[in-house]
Amino acid sequence: MFNITEDFGSLVFNDRVMRERLPREIYVSLRKTFRTLAPLDIGVANVVANAMKNWAVEKGVTHFTHWFQPMTGVTAEKHESFLATKSDGRVIMEFSGKELVKGEPDASSFPTGGIRATFEARGYTAWDPTSYAFIKANVLCIPTAFYSYSGEALDKKTPLLRSMMALNKEGRRILKLFGESGDAEVLANVGAEQEYFLVDQSVYDKRPDLIYCGRTLFGSRPPKGQELDDHYFGAIKPRVAAFMQDLDETLWRLGIPSKTKHNEVAPAQHELAAIYETVNIATDHNQLIMEVMKMIAPRHGLACLLHEKPFAGVNGNGKHNNWSISTSAGENLLDPGSTPAENARFLLFLCAVIKAVDEHQDLLRLSVATAANDHRLGANEAPPAIISIFLGEELTDILETIKSGSNYEKKDNAPVRLGVDVLPAFPRDATDRNRTSPFAFTGNKFEFRMVGSSLSISGPNFVLNTIVADALAGFADELEKAKDFNAALQTLVKKTIEKHERIIFNYNNYAEEWVSEAEKRGLLNLLSTPDVLPRFTSEENIALFEKHSVLSRTEIVSRTELLLENYIKTIHIEALTMIDLVHRRIIPAVLSYTSKTLAALNLKQNAAASLDASLETTLAERLSGLSGTLQKDLDNLEDAIMRAADCGETADCAAYYGTEVFYSMQALRGAVDELETIVGSEDWPLPSYAEILYSVK
């Protein structure tokens, strides 16, 4: 019987376990490493490794792995046993500090974006002591960074750790200016909301497009979709509830604070949210959440879909990235308090975020750019590709009074009364929520809603950390030189508001008018991945990341190349899957149904001239016309794929795939989806949207 208070974190070598198993001086030294990111002494590492091994072996573990996050989008691991042989033939279990601190997986087959040639195979993993080791599938997993022989980052963790150091450095400079010169670190914290679909495994297995691509490449809209909003927050079906309970218990044993679960808007769509953690641990935990979801679903006869847009015309999956800044003492630096107009420190940190988002719109858009997320951004359930900030009425009014030099008069937020005596009145929140905003302030944090469901949150967060660190650095440079700190602070806040207020938009981001308004304001509207990725290598962006030692020029160039290649490969695989499905499944099905239709028509015509054959005639004509369209669109897609071989440089090739190949795919889909609406269900070779979305009873 699972007991949450006793079993939570039972598979984690966490602080409680370390206090129990490590000598006090070793524990203190390790905690210092956690806090300051200082190098770990090998003597300390040896003691920690032995204690970690003993703890794991007691739980039946025989192998360990350096668990890392390469640029593939998933995690990687190579299992090594604790086994060591003795001269007399016996074996013992050993694990050294050297094995804990450093590993050497083959780096030649991981994507590097050109940093390493295939024959240059050496790569290393380095223990990240700020993230606890854990046991998964009976293997001790040690969170690590992954880097090349020559020291470049080959993973998603290293830039995140570097950005945390940059934010801490510049944040502490600001705190010192406010007279807070203690030992408190400045930390980025994140709570990620993970959306996903659950469908029956049996229908999933009949959809090669879901298996190969993660999304349906064909499918006509079902008679009932999400129009009634009756799935949202509805009663959870028993099979789904069983999956969710299994998922919660597994995550809790891994020390992952899974908090909220519910049905989302679309049929078969659900959401999980975790409690806030430091951004590094939250990133590791979100990777584990996605992995565990996929692992557990088959136990319940289900398939878990994490693609951003598994079904056309139905809400896609996002991952809302709730980001805030705090001190290691637990003080939220983005908490406005009861009198935000008088909270100078809060206003300065708020202005740093506003400045950062306005000046680096391209980087935030870039951090969520993938072929999959392009389907979702700008659709009715997701923010548009235009970056803007929602602050709400009160904060916007405060900033306006600062800009104008007038006095802010707090509005009387009368309590909300519901008109029923038995129901209590409750205080009105200072601001509403805006679910259409890509970057919304929600009380004491910012919710970055553009992040795709399958993405690692490392990318969006290392960008957020870096651009805010840069804004804080500029503020610190100016304020440290000031003779009158308070006067300089007021001037700086006012100047920042005047320069960057264009990024603030508190209204409907879905409205067509916003597109033209954003253009007037000079905001970027980068619609697709090929539009935005080349901006990564601008001299301005390279200088930004190099200034804060987050990414080098080489690392930026390689990641740009890698992300463009991934975009190309994703669409290429989808196009080939489409072609294969049409040749091997759709065309035979259409021919079979056409033959039946023609046979029925001939039967009537041969039986008697007086019989009405208008139905069969009309159907045969529609099938004939659509079959011709299908063949033409299929030929066009195959030609587009052939021409892609000569599309030139990677950026040009990505642009070609995002236009010529993608548009050809859309045309082919249109013909197939229309055919699905008239071909009999017994002949159609793929489960329909209705069969998939309502497959879990």
N, C-alpha and C positions, 0 to 999 in steps of 0.2 A: 504494500500500500504506500503510495507516494505521499510524503509529508514535506510540504514546501519549505517550512522553516528549517527542517533538518537536512533535506536533500538539495536545497538550492546551492549551487556551486560545488557539489560533491565531487565533480570531475575536473575541478580547477585547482591548480597549485597556486592558491591565492594568498593574500596577506595573512589570513588566519592560519593557514597551513604552514606558511613560512615562519611565523612567530613561534609555532609549536615545535618545528623541526630543526630550525637553524639556531646555532649559538648566537647569543645576543649581539656580539660585536659584528658577526657576519650579517645578521639581519639589519643592523643599523647601517652598515656599509652599503648593502643592497638598496635600502630605502633611499639613501642619499643618491645613488645612481638613478633611481626612479625619478627623484625630484629634480635633479640638476642635469640629467643626461650625461654625466661624467663617465669616462672609461671605467670598465670593471676590472679590478685586479684579478689575475689568473688564480691566485690562491683562494680568493672569495668564490670565484667561478667553480673551482674544484669541489668546494664544500657544498655549494648550491646544487651542483650536478648530482652529487652522491645522494643528497637528501631527496631530490626530485626523482631520481631513479628508484630509491627505496619506496617512496610513496606510490609510484606508478606500479611497481612490481607487486606491492601488497594488493593492488586492485586487479591483478591478473594480466598486466601489460607485459609484453615481451619485446616490443619494438618502439622506436622513437622516430620522429621525422622533423626536419626543419620545414615548417608550414609557411609558405610565402605566396605572394600575390603578383605573379608576372603580368606582362601586358596582354595576356590572352583574355582577360576579363573574368577568369575563374582562378581558383587557388591551385597550388601545386604542392606535391609532397613526394619524397623518396624515403621509403621505410628502411631503417637499419635496426638490426636486433641488438640487444644489450649483451649478446653472447660473446664470451671470450674463452679460448681454450687454454688449458694448462699442459705442462710437459708430460704429466702422468695420464693424459687422456680425459681428465675431468673438464667440466665447463663451469664458468662462473658468470655472473651478471655484472658488467662494468659500464660505467658512463662517466667520462672525464669532463673537466671544465673546458678543455679544448674542443671536445665534441659538442658541448653545449653552446659555446660561443660562436663557432664557425663550422660551416659545412661547405661541400663543394659539389653541387649538382652540375651536370653537363649543361652548358648554356647555349650550345650550338643550335638546338631545335626550338628555342624560345624566340619569339619575335623581338628584334632589337632596333628595327628601323634603320639598319645600316651601321650601327655602332660596331658590331662584330661580324666578321666574315664567318661562313659556315665552318671553315677549318680552324677558326680561333675559338675553341670550345670551352675554355676555362671560365667558370663563373663561381661566385661565392654567395653563401647565405650567412648573415650575421644576426645573432640573437638580439631581439628587441626586448630588453628587460622591462619596458614600461607596459607590456601587454602580457598577461599571465599565460603560462603553459596550461594545456588542458588535455583531457583524454577524449578521443573521438574514435569510434569503431575499434576500441581496444588498442589504440596506438597513442603514445604520448606525443602531442603536437606542440612544437616550440615555435611561436610566432617569430618570424625573421624578416629582414630586408634582403634583397637580392641585387647583386651588383656584378659588374664585369671585372675581368682581369686587370683592366686599366682604371677601375674605380668609378665608372659611370653607373648611374642607377638604371636597373633593368626592370624595375617593379613599380607598383603603385604606392607602396608604403614609404619609401625613402623620401620622395618630395614632400609627403605629408608631414613626416617627422621634422624635416628641415623647415617647413612653413610654420610649424608649432614653435620652433626655436625663434624664428623671426618675429612672430606675433608676441611671444613672451618678452623678447628683448625690447621691442618698441613700446609695448604696453607698460612695462615697468618704468620706462623713461617718463611716461605720462603720469603714472601714479606717484613717482618721486616729485614731480612738479606740484602735485597736490599735497605734498607733505607726507606721503605714505611710502616710507623708505625701508619697510620691513623685508622679511624673507619671502613674502607671498609671491608666487608665480602667477603669470597671466595665462589662462588656459582657454582654448576653444572647446565648447561642449556641443554635442549634437544628439538629437533624438530623431531617428529616421522612421517614417511611416512606410511600410512595405505593402504595396498592392499586388494581388495575384489572382489568377483564375484557377478553379478546380473543375475538371471535367472527368467523365468516366474513362478509365483506362482503355476500355474496349473500343470506344469511338476514336480516341486519340490514336490508337494503333492502326486505324484504317485511314488516317490522314497523313500521307508522306510529307506534305508541306509543313504540318506541325512538327513532325519528327525532325526534318532536315533544317527547317528555317525558323521554327518557333512561332510562326504565324500562318494563318490560312491565306493562301494565294488566290483562292477562288471561294465563292460562297455568296449566294443571294440573301438578302435580308429576310429574316423570319417574319411570320405574320405578327408576332408579338416580340418586341425587344425590351427596351427599358422605358418605354413611353409613360407607363403608369407610375414609375419610381417606386414600385411595390417591393422591390428586392432590398432597397436601401434600408439598413438597420432592421430588416425583417427578422423573423424567427429563423434561427440557424437550423438547417436540416440535420437529422441525426448522423448521417455519414460524415458530413462536414464538421459537425461538433466533435465527433470522435477523432477526426484528423487533428482538429485544433487542440484538443486536450493532449493527444500524443505529442504534438509539436511543442506545446507549452512545457510539458514535463521534461522533454528532451532538452529544450533550450534552458530551462531553469537549472538542470543538472550541470549545464555548461556555463552557468553563471551569467546567462544573458537575461536581463530583466524585461522579458516580454510582459507587457502590461495590458494592452487593449486588443480586442478582436471583434470584428463585426462584418456584416454583409455590406459590400459596396453597391454602387448604383446599378451596374450592369448585371444581368443574370449570370450566375456562376462566379461572380467577382467578390473578393473578400480583401480584408486589410488587417495587418498586424502592426502595432506600434510598440516601441521599446522605450523605457525610461532613459533620460539623458545620461550620457557618459562623456568622458573626454573624447575628443574627436578620433584619436588613434584607436582606442578600445572600441568605440562605437563603430568604426569602419571594419575592424576585425569581426565584431559581432554581427554586423549586417551581412558580411560575406558568409558567415556560418549560418545565419538565418536562411539565406537563399539555398545554401547547400543542403541543410537539414530539411527544408520544405520539399525539395526534389527527391530526397532520399525516403522520406516518410510517406509521401502520397501513395506510392504503389502498395504499401501495406494495407491501405484502405480501398484498393481498387480504383485509385484516382491518379490523374496526371496533373502536375502543377505547372502552369504556364506563367512565365515571368516576362515574356516579350512585351514591349511597350504597346503594341497594337495587334493582338492576336486575331481580332475580328473587325473587319471594316464596318463602319456604321454603328459600332458599339463602343462605349467608353473604353479607353485604353488604360494601361497600368502606369502610374507614376510612383515616385518615391519622394515624399515631401521631406526635405532636409531642414529640420528646425535647428538653427545655429545661434549660439550666443557666446558671450565672452564672460568669464568669471575669474576670480582670484582662487588660488589654491586653498584659501581660507573659507571658500564657499560664498563669496559675495558676488552677485550678478552685476556686472558693469553696465548691462543694458536694461536694468530695472529702473524705470523712471521715478519710482517712489510715489508718495502721495502728492508731492508738489514738484512735478517735473520742470516747471518754468524756473524754479529756484535751484535745481540740481545741476550745477555747472559741470561736474564731472560727467554725468550722464549725457548732457547735451554735447559735450566734446566728443565722447565716444560715438554718439549717434551721428554727429557730423562727419566723423571719420568714415563710417559705413556709407553715408550718403555720397561723400566725395569719391570713395573707392568704387562704388557701383556705377556712378556716372562716368568716371574717367575710364573704366575698364569694362564697359558693356560687352565688348567683343570677347573678352576672356571668360566672363560668366556664361555667355551663350556658347562659347567654344567648349566649356567644361562639361556640357550636357549634349554635345553634338554627336549623334550616331545615325546610321541609316534607319535604325528601328525607331528612335525618338523623333525623327523627322515626320513620321506618320502621325504622331500624337500632338506635337507642339502646334498650336493654332487651331486645333479641333475644339469642339464645344466643351470638352471636359478638361482641357488643359490650357495653360496660359499661352498667349501668342509668342512668337519669336522675338518680339520687342521687349527689351528689358525696361522695367520701371519699378518704382518703390511705392507701396501703399503704407502710409503712416497713420491714417485715421484723422478724424476731425480735430481732436484736442491737440495732438502734437503738431499738426499742420498749422493750427491757429497760433501755437506758441512760437513756432519758427517765423511765422508771418509778423508777429509783434516784435520779435527780435530784429528782423530785417527793417521794419518801419520805425523802430525806436520807440514804440508806444508801450504802454503797460498792459500786461496780460491780465484779463479778468476771467477767472475760472467760472465756467458755466455751472449752474446748479443742476446736477444730475439727480433729479427727483427719483425716488425709488419706483420700480416697476410694480404696478398693482394690477392683478389679474381679474379683478371683479368677482372673485369668489372668496367669501370670508374665511373659509377653512384653509385657503392657500396663502402662504406667507408672501408679503412684499419683499423684494430683494433689490439691492443696489444696482443701478444701471452701470454697465461697463463704460469706461471712458471712451471706447471706440468700438465700432462694429468690426466684423471680419469681411475681407474681400477675397472670395475664393477664385476670382479671375486674375488676381495679381500674381506675377511671377516671383515677386520678392516682397513679402508682406510682413510688417511689424505686427506681432500678435500679443503684445502686452509686456514681454521682457525678452523677446527673441525675434529673429527674423525667420520666416518660413520660405525657403527657396523651393518653389513648386515645380520647377522645370526639369528636375532630375528624373531620368528614366528609370523604370522599375528594375531593369537588369543591370544597371550601371553600378560599379563600385562608387561609393560616396567619397572616396579618396580624392578624385579629380576635382569635383566642385569645391571640396573643403580646402584643398591646398591652394586653390585659386583664391577663395574667400580669405583665408588666413593671410596670404601674401599681399593682396591688394589693400586689405585693412591695415596690415603692418606698415605698408608703404605710406598710407595716409597718416597714420600715427607718427611715423618717422618725420614726415614733413611738418606736422604740428609741433613735435618736440623740438625740431631744429629752430623753429620760429620762436617758441615760447621760452626756450632756454636762454635766448639772447635778450629777452625783454627785461627792462628795468622795472617796469610795473606789470607784474604778472596778471593781475585781475583786469587791468585795462587792455592788455594785449590779448587776453583770453576772449573778452567781449568782442574785440575787433575781429579776431580770427573766426569766431562762430558766425558773426554777421556776414563776413566776407564769404565764408564757405556756403552759407545759405543762398546768398545772392548769385553765386557762380554756379551752383549745382541744383537749384530748385526745379529745373526742367525735368529731372528724373522722377519727381514725385507726382503720382497720379492716383487719385483715390476713387476712381469711378469704374465703369464697365470696360474692362480690357478686351472684351469680345466685340464691342461695338465697332462698326465699320469706320465711324468718325474718328476713332482713336488712331487708326493707321495714318490718316492724313494729318491729324494733330501731332502725332509723334514725329512725323516727317518735318513739320514746321518747327518743332523744338530741336531738330537736329539729332534725334535719337536713331540708333541703328535698327534696321529691320533685316536681319540676316536669316533668310528663310530656310536654307538647307545647309547640310554639313559641308559640301564643297564651297559654299559661299564664305564660311567662317574659318575653316581650318587653316588656310594659307596665312591668315592674320597672326597665327601663333608665332611665326618667324619674323614678324616686323621688328625693326631695330628697337623700337620703343618697348615692346614686350620682352625681347631678349634682355635688354638693359634692366628691366624691372626684376626679372627672376635672378639674374646674375647679381644685382645689387644686394639682394637678400639671401644669396647662396642657396636658393631653392632648386634651380635648374641651371645648368650651363648651356651655352650656345649649342654645343654638340648634342646634349640631351634633348633640347627643344627641337632641333632640326630632325633628329631621329624619331622623336615622338610624333611630330607632324607627319613624317613619311609613313610611319606605322599606322596612324589613325586613318590617313587617306587610303592606304592599302586595305585596311580592314573594311572601310566603306565600299571600296570596289569589290572586294571578295564577297561581301554580304549580298550585294545586288546581283553579282554574277551567279552565285549559288542559287539565289531565288529564281533568276531567269532560267537557269538550266533545269531546275525542279519544275517550273511551269511547263517548259517544253516537253520534258519527260512525261508529265501527267497528261498533257494534251495528246501526245502521240500514243501513249500506252493505255490510257483510261478514258479520256473524254471522247476522242474520235470514235473508238469502238462502241462506246455507249450511244453516241448520237446516230451512228450507222445502224445499230441494232434497233433503236426506237424508230428511226426513219423507215426501216424495212417493215416493221410492224404496221406503221401508219399507211404505207403504200399497199401493203397486203390487205388491210381493212378497206382502203379505197377501191382496190381492184375487185374485192369481193362484192361490194355494193354495186359497182358499175356492171359487173357480170351477172349479178342476180336479177336486176330489173332497172330499166332506165328511169322508172318513176321514183326510185329510192333517192332520198336527199343525201348527197355526199359532200355537202358544203363544209361540214366540220373537218372531215378527213382532208379535203382539198386545201382548206385554209391552213391546217396544221402542216401539211406537206410543203406548202409554199413557204411558210415561216421557217421550217426546218431547213429547207433548201437555201433560203436567203442567208440565214444565220450560219449555216455550214460554210458558205462561200466567204462570209466575213471572217469566220474562225480561221479558215485556211490562209486568207490574206494577212490577218494579224499575226498568225504563227510564222509565216514567211518573213514578215517585217522584223519580228523579234529575233529570229535566227540570223537575219542579215545584220541587225544591229550588233549582235554578239560577235559575228565575224569581223565587222569593221572595228570593234573595240581593240583588236590586236594592234591597230595602227594609230591609237589615240594619243601617243606621245608621252610627255612627262606625267608623273603621278598625279599632280594637281589637275592637269588637263584631262587625264583619263577619268578621274573622279567626277569632274564636271560632265563629261560625256555620259558616264553611267547614270548620273543624276538627272539627265535630260533625255537623251536618245533612248537608252536602254529602258529607263524607268517608264517613260511615256509609252513605249511599245508594250511593256508589260501591262500597263493600265488598260490599253486598248484591247489586248488579248483577254484580260480579265472581264471586261465589259461583255464581250461576245459569249464567253463561257458562262458567266452569271445569268445572262438572259436565257441561254439554252437550258440552264438548270430549272428555270421556272416553267418550262413546257415539256421537258423530257420526263417520262414517268419515273416515280421514285424507285420502282423495282429495277429500272435500267441505269439510273444515275449511280456512278461508281464510288462516290464520296459521301460520307455522312453530311447532312445539311447543317446549317447553322442552328436550326431548331433542334435537331437531334443532339448536337454537341452542347449547346448552352443549357438545355433542359435535361441533360443526360443523368444528372445526379438527383435521384428522387428523395 
